[in-house]
Amino acid sequence: MTDIREHQLSTDGNETRSNADILRQELSDEINRLNRFSVRGILALSLFLVVSLLAWRGFFFLPAPDTVTAFLGKPPSARIIGIVLLIYTFSALILSLSRMTAGVEHRSSFSHVGYLTAFFLFYYFGKSLEDNYWAVFGAGITILGVESYRIWAFCSEGIAKNREDIAYVTRTGRPPPQE
């Protein structure tokens, strides 16, 4: 009878150890995922800088604004584009800051690059890119800087929590208590 009980205890101990190893591996995988995700904001910012460089050079690979406006029609005025850029900038910042406050994992950084590229293009086809380049560039750096920080802060917090959970599992062999 004693042998059976000792065998059951050793089996239960191995099973607990196995579960702890699985949990540690899952937490390590989540840390790796967060590490990969944390650079997403910087990648979006880098892409925006490339687009900004192309805009600075006058989008040399695009057709002339007159050709496009002859086909599509007259673009909105620079003043209207500026008002929309201002509204977009404040909306994007408020949205990003609210996501940061709520601790939401959201992957929208690259969409901001698309919207900002559209503003560069509207100014280009409206023949006012030279006068408004710095407005779009400043808005982009601000929005993507906040987004990059938001993503980095979210990932850093998640990594720290997962490392604490790994330490707890290593010490106790049990899953950490849920908050």
Residue pairs with C-beta under 8 A, 6 or more apart in sequence:
16 173
16 174
17 173
20 169
20 170
20 173
20 174
23 169
23 175
24 166
24 169
24 170
27 162
27 165
27 166
27 169
28 162
28 166
30 158
30 162
31 158
31 159
31 162
31 163
34 155
34 158
34 159
34 162
35 155
35 159
37 105
37 107
37 151
37 155
38 151
38 152
38 155
38 156
38 159
40 107
40 109
40 110
40 151
41 109
41 144
41 147
41 148
41 149
41 150
41 151
41 152
42 148
43 109
44 109
44 110
44 112
44 113
44 144
44 147
44 148
45 109
45 141
45 144
45 145
45 148
47 110
47 113
48 112
48 113
48 116
48 140
48 141
48 144
51 113
51 116
51 117
51 120
52 120
52 136
52 137
52 140
54 60
54 61
55 120
55 124
55 129
55 133
55 136
55 137
56 133
58 124
58 129
59 120
59 121
59 124
59 129
62 68
62 124
65 124
65 125
65 126
65 127
68 125
69 75
69 125
72 125
75 81
75 122
75 125
75 126
76 84
76 122
76 126
77 126
78 123
78 126
78 128
78 131
78 132
81 119
81 122
81 123
81 126
81 128
81 132
82 132
82 135
84 119
85 119
85 135
85 136
85 139
88 115
88 119
88 139
89 139
89 142
89 143
92 112
92 115
92 143
93 142
93 143
93 146
96 143
96 146
96 147
96 150
97 146
97 150
99 106
99 150
100 146
100 149
100 150
100 153
100 154
103 154
103 157
104 154
105 154
108 147
109 144
109 147
109 148
109 151
112 140
112 143
112 144
112 147
113 140
113 144
116 136
116 139
116 140
116 143
116 144
119 136
119 139
120 129
120 133
120 136
123 129
123 131
123 132
123 133
123 136
164 176
165 176
168 174
168 176
169 175
169 176
